[in-house]
Amino acid sequence: MSEESSVKQGAAAGTSMGAAVILVTVGALQVLQGIAAVAEDEVIVVGIEYTYKFDLTSWGWIHIVLGAVVAAVGVALFTGAAWARVSAIVIAALSILANFLWLPYYPWWSVLIIALDVVVIWAVSTWKPERA
């Protein structure tokens, strides 16, 4: 293995552990965001109607379930198991989709979560723990 490949794998492994932490954190925050939406908290402001419209309670439950799954996959990613890496990529892609649809409610938050999910996908897809 070349030195450049070894450096890339080291960066990918470190970023993948960071990705696991990001997934756990994002999952917990999505659960809290979902609870706020279900409780019809005044933090969530419903603006103009968009094409992708669900009522706030539906969005709340989507975020609670998705957040719990994201956090669970983040915990599993610490093992470096192949199934956990594949699950992390799939769940990060679903999180990107959900946050794209959530853009009308909280645009800056959604863009931040989408960017973090892209980092997770990059890190996990380039990490080869058996070679590290």
Phi, psi and omega in degrees: 000132182287162180296322179296319178295321179295320178294318178298317180293323177296316178294318180294321179294315178296318179292327178294321175294322174297322179296323178297317177296318178299315181298316179297316181294313180297320178299314179297318179294324178293324176297314179296321177296319178296319178298319178298322180289319180293322180283000182053046178295153181282359176291324181273119180252126178269117182266214180293159182283138178242172179299318183268078186249122168239158174286163187298325179295319177299314178299321179301313180293324176300315181291325178296311181294312181298319179297319178296318179292318179301314180296318179297318178293324177299317177296317180295330182295336177300336179284335183077009180296149182300318181296326179291323179293316178296317179298321180297319179295315181295313183290327176293322177295319176295323177295322176300313180298312181298319181285334172296317179289339180275353182312318182297335183274313180219084186297315183291320177297315181299316179297320178298313181294321177299315179297317178295322178295324177295319177298317179300312181299316180299310185297314184289324182285338179262352182276129177236087187299331181290340179265346185285000000 
